[in-house]
């Protein structure tokens, strides 16, 4: 975590210097901005065993003869990016996109349920993991300009560090009650004396392990310039990823990202030593 934080701080320092000099990594800095949107990093497979393996202490819980219903990361991952757009001096219509990423409140979950012989007997268990991610990203794209409209497409990858994770286990068991002595304890509900049952609920929380995320993706987007200095647009990524927590199985994921972008276009002089980027 400390190493990643230092890396992000160093990137911010370099960015602030580069904004003043309009150069970074031997390339011309053309734009800087922010983007906000939704990340979906859907695990290819999920189970309560996997979710428990991401908790510290690896709590064990066996489930048998259960029906599985699961979801993972759907519309639960808002993200914020700080973006830099660089132009290589010798490559026309080519851009290098660098980003620092923050993804917040990622949710992965699996739930199980079963019915007993009596329709009133029902058991439900859910397992949820929550966490955040900081990361860095780079992409190489080709851009096409049609007046104020800019279209671009390319490929890239990112590396993220997951932290602040937590695993929640929730159990709810409903059973019919026939014993009058149990009914008198006041934990039952009656409906005109036709059905009586009681529900027991248990919820526990475990600290989660830290982990890493790696992704590769195709990227496409568009931007429209206003007042010669402001560009608003849409950014889309689609790809594959890997997720790794210490002591947990390596998991693959399907990666989708959609974001709205806002960038500030810098006033730059003609490129040296070759003018290729000035024409893009």
ABEGO torsion letter per residue (X at the ends): XAAAAAAAAAAAAAAAAAAAAGBBGGBBBABBBBBBBBBBBBBABBBAAAAAAABBGGBBBBBBGBBBBBBBGBGABBBBBBBBBBBBAABBGBBBBBBBBBBBGBBBBBBBBBBBABAABBBBBBBBBBBBBBBBBBBBBBBBBBEABBBBBEBBBBBBBBBGBBBBBBBBBBBBBABAAAAAAGABBBBGGABBBBBBBBBBBBBBBBBBBBBBBBBBBBBBBBGGABBBBBBBBBBBBBBBBBGBBBBBBBBBBBBBBBBBBBBBBBBOABAAAAAX
